[in-house]
Amino acid sequence: MNPQNKTHSELAEKFNRDVERVNWHDKTLWFVREKRDKAAHQIAEWEKLREAASQIKNNVLGNLHEYLLEFEKNALNHGIHVHWASSAQEHNEIVHSIIKKHGVNHMVKSKSMLTEECGLNEYLYKQGIEVVDTDLGERIVQLAKEPPSHIVLPCIHWKKEEIGELFHQYLGTPKGNADPQFLTAAARVHLREHFLTSRVALTGVNFAVAETGEIIVCTNEGNADLGVQLAGVHIASMGIEKIIPRRKHLSVFLRLLARSATGQPITTYSSHFQKPREGQEMHIVLVDNGRSERLASDDFRNALKCIRCGACFNTCPVYKRSGGHSYHTAVAGPIGSILAPGFDMAKNADLPFASTLCGSCTNVCPVKIDIHDQLYKWRQVLVKNGHTTASKKTGMNVMSKVLSHPMVYRFSGAVGRWVLRTMPFMANNKFNPWFKQREMPKASTQSFRSWYLNQRKHEQ
Amino acid sequence: MSSREKILAAVKKNQPAMVELPALNFAGDASIDLKAQFIKILTGIGGSVIEVNEIKKVADYIKSTFPEPARIINTTTNLNFESEILNLPDEQAGLKSDLHDFSNVTVAIMKGEFGVAENGAIWLTDANMVDQALPYICEHLVLIINKNSIVPTLHEAYEKIGTCPYTLGTFLAGPSKTADIEQSLVLGAHGSKSLIVFLVP
């Protein structure tokens, strides 16, 4: 996913070279954020719902062991095969063994961020099994050999003309046709063929109910349902944190999910799978992959409450202007930046710094995860563990010396203003990271301190 | 130690102190016109709603809207619909030898259990579908619900559903859609291209 081991800021710099595209990306996501606001404001009890969702998830985290057992028991009673995977590797092996048992080399898959986290597609490809992503956005990035750049809107970084070109190349649509209606129709025909011929279908899981042993999968396209209902084998992959206690709690989460994600009152399909269809085989793979370990952390366990709506992406000033691929991880954006260091601190040490800490993510989160607080706390953990760059460390050391010595602070302020006024090229050059994609401010002749002292004198 | 035991042991050891579940005191506003809200929301998300005063009109509408050679499958019993009535074999529904039989269905007609005013969704289960692929594979889906069955919010909806078992239960709200290409809304992604809901007495 990130072969060159580039940091968020290096990748964002690349994304920022095309100013027009960045502005377009920014605006498109803000449009989705506005739709979310409109939908939320129509529900008088919205804040009460967020609070309830947060409390239900808190209860889940404190009782997860019992809920997992209850869920497993009920699912087994319904004839579902339940598997447990400690790691991404084990998850992939389990899925592969099910496919192999049925002697096929082709599978349709609806959206599942967990399988992105586990690198399932690449793993199966190496075993000679073709996975066809059936969500339109996911199919587009799959044809382009890219990971999704957004968990809800996988190809939000693609322009329709580019998709037209991609479809011309892979699906044989006429060159130059970039009409979304036409391209969607072409994808419908192309994927219908895969639905009709695939004997195994894999889906993600939005919620799993302990009380009833059922799983809930939400889509707008109907691709999860079509895949499952036309296949003899249904595999559902889920993180262990997806459990909720009772069926009635779905009312809270389904009211919040689509409104937070896209501003829709509900997704087109909210399917509750409780038993395999007559003659069908159903498997659920429960995946840990670091989740049980995170459960022990007072500071970071709350991230496990996430319902993957993507609202924090759409509101984040850094995400909107740096693009999903700058995060070099399966889940990008603010939530991804607090999840990723938990998987691999060294590899993702840059991500908690890809934020202004403005707190907008926390304000829109439907389950009230303290995202910006966790970003701040991760920075401290990363520094303590030595995962900061030398330049940042030197800079911080200089800053701390300057800020703790008032005389030095005043002197350096005066020097800085003088330099910016008389020799702007000293700051406006490529060696100054603050100059990238920015104009440096005009420096005042006066410091705030001298202005303030002057004002006081006038008042007296 | 198996992965199951390992995961469960780690979860047990690491899970924080349990906090109580919140009470769900969310009563929808029963004073609003539920039917009007349901129609407004479902129309807003691309569905069509038609209110009829007698059930016979449903068949009339479908026949005139989808003329021959449309393949129409009716899974309801009270429609008096002389076109192709889904004649499922005696063996269990859903276990059809070839599910792909339905790939050329123009219209599928089924009964919905009830509607939800706040989001325009209709609840139905496998019992209403006869075959579980049908509501997703047909080109146009027709759902028939009682006009007095509409509840205000999902809270009342789940109260109604309770813990009753099913193979598949679903809230279906509008035609299949996507906005994956530049946020342009397109109806008819993979599932039905249109949804027509009849409100019947």
HADDOCK unambig.tbl for C-alpha pairs under 7 A between the chains (distance, minus, plus):
assign (segid A and resid 52 and name CA) (segid B and resid 22 and name CA) 6.20 0.50 0.50
assign (segid A and resid 55 and name CA) (segid B and resid 21 and name CA) 6.51 0.50 0.50
assign (segid A and resid 55 and name CA) (segid B and resid 22 and name CA) 6.26 0.50 0.50
assign (segid A and resid 56 and name CA) (segid B and resid 21 and name CA) 5.62 0.50 0.50
assign (segid A and resid 56 and name CA) (segid B and resid 22 and name CA) 6.58 0.50 0.50
assign (segid A and resid 58 and name CA) (segid B and resid 19 and name CA) 6.73 0.50 0.50
assign (segid A and resid 59 and name CA) (segid B and resid 18 and name CA) 5.90 0.50 0.50
assign (segid A and resid 59 and name CA) (segid B and resid 19 and name CA) 5.08 0.50 0.50
assign (segid A and resid 59 and name CA) (segid B and resid 20 and name CA) 6.07 0.50 0.50
assign (segid A and resid 59 and name CA) (segid B and resid 21 and name CA) 5.85 0.50 0.50
assign (segid A and resid 61 and name CA) (segid B and resid 15 and name CA) 6.20 0.50 0.50
assign (segid A and resid 61 and name CA) (segid B and resid 16 and name CA) 6.85 0.50 0.50
assign (segid A and resid 62 and name CA) (segid B and resid 15 and name CA) 5.20 0.50 0.50
assign (segid A and resid 62 and name CA) (segid B and resid 16 and name CA) 4.79 0.50 0.50
assign (segid A and resid 62 and name CA) (segid B and resid 17 and name CA) 5.29 0.50 0.50
assign (segid A and resid 62 and name CA) (segid B and resid 18 and name CA) 4.12 0.50 0.50
assign (segid A and resid 62 and name CA) (segid B and resid 19 and name CA) 6.57 0.50 0.50
assign (segid A and resid 63 and name CA) (segid B and resid 15 and name CA) 6.92 0.50 0.50
assign (segid A and resid 63 and name CA) (segid B and resid 18 and name CA) 5.81 0.50 0.50
assign (segid A and resid 64 and name CA) (segid B and resid 11 and name CA) 6.92 0.50 0.50
assign (segid A and resid 65 and name CA) (segid B and resid 8 and name CA) 6.09 0.50 0.50
assign (segid A and resid 65 and name CA) (segid B and resid 11 and name CA) 5.79 0.50 0.50
assign (segid A and resid 65 and name CA) (segid B and resid 12 and name CA) 5.42 0.50 0.50
assign (segid A and resid 84 and name CA) (segid B and resid 3 and name CA) 5.96 0.50 0.50
assign (segid A and resid 84 and name CA) (segid B and resid 4 and name CA) 5.25 0.50 0.50
assign (segid A and resid 85 and name CA) (segid B and resid 3 and name CA) 6.04 0.50 0.50
assign (segid A and resid 86 and name CA) (segid B and resid 3 and name CA) 5.66 0.50 0.50
assign (segid A and resid 86 and name CA) (segid B and resid 7 and name CA) 6.52 0.50 0.50
assign (segid A and resid 136 and name CA) (segid B and resid 180 and name CA) 6.50 0.50 0.50
assign (segid A and resid 137 and name CA) (segid B and resid 180 and name CA) 5.20 0.50 0.50
assign (segid A and resid 153 and name CA) (segid B and resid 180 and name CA) 6.27 0.50 0.50
assign (segid A and resid 155 and name CA) (segid B and resid 180 and name CA) 6.68 0.50 0.50
assign (segid A and resid 156 and name CA) (segid B and resid 182 and name CA) 6.59 0.50 0.50
assign (segid A and resid 159 and name CA) (segid B and resid 182 and name CA) 6.28 0.50 0.50
assign (segid A and resid 160 and name CA) (segid B and resid 181 and name CA) 6.03 0.50 0.50
assign (segid A and resid 160 and name CA) (segid B and resid 182 and name CA) 6.21 0.50 0.50
assign (segid A and resid 180 and name CA) (segid B and resid 181 and name CA) 5.89 0.50 0.50
assign (segid A and resid 180 and name CA) (segid B and resid 184 and name CA) 6.66 0.50 0.50
assign (segid A and resid 181 and name CA) (segid B and resid 186 and name CA) 5.75 0.50 0.50
assign (segid A and resid 184 and name CA) (segid B and resid 189 and name CA) 6.54 0.50 0.50
assign (segid A and resid 188 and name CA) (segid B and resid 189 and name CA) 6.10 0.50 0.50
assign (segid A and resid 188 and name CA) (segid B and resid 190 and name CA) 5.68 0.50 0.50
assign (segid A and resid 196 and name CA) (segid B and resid 100 and name CA) 6.54 0.50 0.50
assign (segid A and resid 220 and name CA) (segid B and resid 176 and name CA) 5.77 0.50 0.50
assign (segid A and resid 220 and name CA) (segid B and resid 177 and name CA) 5.49 0.50 0.50
assign (segid A and resid 220 and name CA) (segid B and resid 178 and name CA) 6.39 0.50 0.50
assign (segid A and resid 221 and name CA) (segid B and resid 176 and name CA) 4.82 0.50 0.50
assign (segid A and resid 221 and name CA) (segid B and resid 177 and name CA) 4.97 0.50 0.50
assign (segid A and resid 221 and name CA) (segid B and resid 178 and name CA) 5.83 0.50 0.50
assign (segid A and resid 221 and name CA) (segid B and resid 189 and name CA) 5.09 0.50 0.50
assign (segid A and resid 221 and name CA) (segid B and resid 190 and name CA) 5.49 0.50 0.50
assign (segid A and resid 221 and name CA) (segid B and resid 191 and name CA) 6.28 0.50 0.50
assign (segid A and resid 222 and name CA) (segid B and resid 136 and name CA) 6.68 0.50 0.50
assign (segid A and resid 222 and name CA) (segid B and resid 176 and name CA) 5.93 0.50 0.50
assign (segid A and resid 222 and name CA) (segid B and resid 190 and name CA) 5.63 0.50 0.50
assign (segid A and resid 222 and name CA) (segid B and resid 191 and name CA) 4.98 0.50 0.50
assign (segid A and resid 223 and name CA) (segid B and resid 190 and name CA) 5.77 0.50 0.50
assign (segid A and resid 225 and name CA) (segid B and resid 136 and name CA) 6.84 0.50 0.50
assign (segid A and resid 226 and name CA) (segid B and resid 133 and name CA) 6.65 0.50 0.50
assign (segid A and resid 226 and name CA) (segid B and resid 136 and name CA) 5.89 0.50 0.50
assign (segid A and resid 226 and name CA) (segid B and resid 137 and name CA) 6.75 0.50 0.50
assign (segid A and resid 229 and name CA) (segid B and resid 132 and name CA) 6.24 0.50 0.50
assign (segid A and resid 229 and name CA) (segid B and resid 133 and name CA) 4.99 0.50 0.50
assign (segid A and resid 230 and name CA) (segid B and resid 99 and name CA) 6.38 0.50 0.50
assign (segid A and resid 230 and name CA) (segid B and resid 133 and name CA) 6.53 0.50 0.50
assign (segid A and resid 248 and name CA) (segid B and resid 158 and name CA) 5.45 0.50 0.50
assign (segid A and resid 248 and name CA) (segid B and resid 159 and name CA) 6.98 0.50 0.50
assign (segid A and resid 251 and name CA) (segid B and resid 154 and name CA) 5.04 0.50 0.50
assign (segid A and resid 251 and name CA) (segid B and resid 155 and name CA) 5.27 0.50 0.50
assign (segid A and resid 251 and name CA) (segid B and resid 158 and name CA) 6.66 0.50 0.50
assign (segid A and resid 265 and name CA) (segid B and resid 119 and name CA) 4.91 0.50 0.50
assign (segid A and resid 266 and name CA) (segid B and resid 119 and name CA) 5.99 0.50 0.50
assign (segid A and resid 267 and name CA) (segid B and resid 173 and name CA) 6.91 0.50 0.50
assign (segid A and resid 268 and name CA) (segid B and resid 172 and name CA) 5.52 0.50 0.50
assign (segid A and resid 268 and name CA) (segid B and resid 173 and name CA) 4.47 0.50 0.50
assign (segid A and resid 268 and name CA) (segid B and resid 174 and name CA) 5.77 0.50 0.50
assign (segid A and resid 268 and name CA) (segid B and resid 175 and name CA) 6.90 0.50 0.50
assign (segid A and resid 268 and name CA) (segid B and resid 176 and name CA) 6.30 0.50 0.50
assign (segid A and resid 269 and name CA) (segid B and resid 170 and name CA) 6.78 0.50 0.50
assign (segid A and resid 269 and name CA) (segid B and resid 171 and name CA) 5.95 0.50 0.50
assign (segid A and resid 269 and name CA) (segid B and resid 172 and name CA) 4.97 0.50 0.50
assign (segid A and resid 269 and name CA) (segid B and resid 173 and name CA) 6.51 0.50 0.50
assign (segid A and resid 270 and name CA) (segid B and resid 170 and name CA) 5.48 0.50 0.50
assign (segid A and resid 270 and name CA) (segid B and resid 171 and name CA) 5.11 0.50 0.50
assign (segid A and resid 270 and name CA) (segid B and resid 172 and name CA) 6.64 0.50 0.50
assign (segid A and resid 271 and name CA) (segid B and resid 169 and name CA) 6.01 0.50 0.50
assign (segid A and resid 271 and name CA) (segid B and resid 170 and name CA) 4.37 0.50 0.50
assign (segid A and resid 271 and name CA) (segid B and resid 171 and name CA) 6.56 0.50 0.50
assign (segid A and resid 272 and name CA) (segid B and resid 168 and name CA) 5.60 0.50 0.50
assign (segid A and resid 272 and name CA) (segid B and resid 169 and name CA) 4.92 0.50 0.50
assign (segid A and resid 272 and name CA) (segid B and resid 170 and name CA) 5.71 0.50 0.50
assign (segid A and resid 273 and name CA) (segid B and resid 167 and name CA) 6.27 0.50 0.50
assign (segid A and resid 273 and name CA) (segid B and resid 168 and name CA) 4.91 0.50 0.50
assign (segid A and resid 273 and name CA) (segid B and resid 169 and name CA) 6.74 0.50 0.50
assign (segid A and resid 274 and name CA) (segid B and resid 166 and name CA) 6.41 0.50 0.50
assign (segid A and resid 274 and name CA) (segid B and resid 167 and name CA) 5.13 0.50 0.50
assign (segid A and resid 274 and name CA) (segid B and resid 168 and name CA) 6.04 0.50 0.50
assign (segid A and resid 275 and name CA) (segid B and resid 167 and name CA) 4.60 0.50 0.50
assign (segid A and resid 276 and name CA) (segid B and resid 167 and name CA) 6.58 0.50 0.50
assign (segid A and resid 277 and name CA) (segid B and resid 94 and name CA) 6.74 0.50 0.50
assign (segid A and resid 277 and name CA) (segid B and resid 167 and name CA) 6.52 0.50 0.50
assign (segid A and resid 278 and name CA) (segid B and resid 94 and name CA) 6.16 0.50 0.50
assign (segid A and resid 278 and name CA) (segid B and resid 95 and name CA) 5.67 0.50 0.50
assign (segid A and resid 279 and name CA) (segid B and resid 95 and name CA) 6.05 0.50 0.50
assign (segid A and resid 288 and name CA) (segid B and resid 7 and name CA) 6.74 0.50 0.50
assign (segid A and resid 292 and name CA) (segid B and resid 7 and name CA) 6.92 0.50 0.50
assign (segid A and resid 292 and name CA) (segid B and resid 10 and name CA) 5.81 0.50 0.50
assign (segid A and resid 292 and name CA) (segid B and resid 11 and name CA) 5.07 0.50 0.50
assign (segid A and resid 292 and name CA) (segid B and resid 14 and name CA) 6.73 0.50 0.50
assign (segid A and resid 293 and name CA) (segid B and resid 14 and name CA) 6.92 0.50 0.50
assign (segid A and resid 295 and name CA) (segid B and resid 14 and name CA) 5.54 0.50 0.50
assign (segid A and resid 295 and name CA) (segid B and resid 15 and name CA) 5.61 0.50 0.50
assign (segid A and resid 296 and name CA) (segid B and resid 14 and name CA) 4.41 0.50 0.50
assign (segid A and resid 296 and name CA) (segid B and resid 15 and name CA) 6.16 0.50 0.50
